[in-house]
């Protein structure tokens, strides 16, 4: 789980994180809270290694959906929200 700002500014590679790309395949899953445009280096490395990965956009979407449901009492329009997060 990456909860740092590494990846928000599109930093290349994993140099700002305490692991090497070769180590990513050892994990059962990878979660990156950074939600910049496109995959972070960590998410890209996980996908190349065949490791299930959850990126910051999915986390942001889930948080927003839960908030929507708590405030409105109705199911969140997940696909509409996902489309709104997609790059233009």
C-alpha positions in Angstrom: 0.0 0.0 0.0 1.4 3.3 -1.1 0.0 6.2 0.9 2.7 8.7 0.0 2.6 11.5 -2.6 5.0 9.6 -4.8 3.2 9.2 -8.2 1.0 12.3 -7.9 3.4 14.4 -10.0 4.1 11.5 -12.5 7.5 10.7 -11.0 9.1 8.0 -13.1 10.1 4.7 -11.6 9.9 3.5 -8.0 12.9 5.5 -6.8 10.9 7.3 -4.1 9.5 4.1 -2.6 11.2 1.5 -0.4 11.1 -1.3 -3.0 12.5 -2.2 -6.3 10.3 -3.1 -9.3 11.6 -6.7 -9.1 10.1 -7.0 -5.6 6.5 -6.0 -6.7 5.7 -9.4 -8.0 6.2 -10.8 -4.4 3.0 -9.1 -3.2 -0.5 -10.5 -3.3 -1.9 -7.2 -4.3 -0.9 -3.5 -4.6 -2.9 -0.4 -3.7 -1.7 3.0 -4.6 -3.6 6.0 -3.1 -2.0 8.4 -5.7 -4.6 9.4 -8.3 -2.7 11.4 -10.9 -3.4 11.1 -14.7 -2.7 7.6 -15.8 -1.1 4.7 -13.9 1.6 5.5 -11.3 4.9 3.6 -11.7 3.9 1.4 -8.8 0.5 0.4 -10.4 2.2 -0.1 -13.8 4.9 -2.4 -12.2 2.2 -4.4 -10.4 0.2 -4.9 -13.6 3.4 -6.0 -15.5 4.1 -8.5 -12.7 0.5 -9.8 -12.9 -0.3 -8.6 -9.4 -3.9 -7.4 -8.7 -3.7 -3.6 -8.4 -6.1 -0.9 -7.2 -5.2 2.6 -8.2 -6.1 5.9 -6.6 -9.0 6.6 -9.0 -10.8 3.5 -7.8 -10.2 4.4 -4.2 -11.5 8.0 -4.9 -14.5 6.6 -6.7 -15.3 4.2 -3.8 -15.0 7.0 -1.3 -17.2 9.3 -3.3 -19.8 6.6 -3.9 -20.0 5.8 -0.2 -20.3 9.5 0.7 -23.0 9.9 -2.0 -25.0 7.0 -0.6 -24.6 8.2 3.0 -25.8 11.7 2.2 -28.6 10.9 -0.2 -29.8 7.4 0.9 -29.8 6.3 -2.7 -27.3 4.1 -4.6 -24.4 6.0 -6.2 -24.3 6.2 -10.0 -21.0 4.4 -10.1 -20.5 4.3 -13.9 -21.4 8.0 -14.2 -18.9 8.8 -11.5 -16.2 6.6 -13.2 -16.8 8.3 -16.5 -16.3 11.7 -14.8 -12.9 10.5 -13.5 -11.8 9.4 -17.0 -9.2 11.7 -18.7 -10.8 14.0 -21.3 
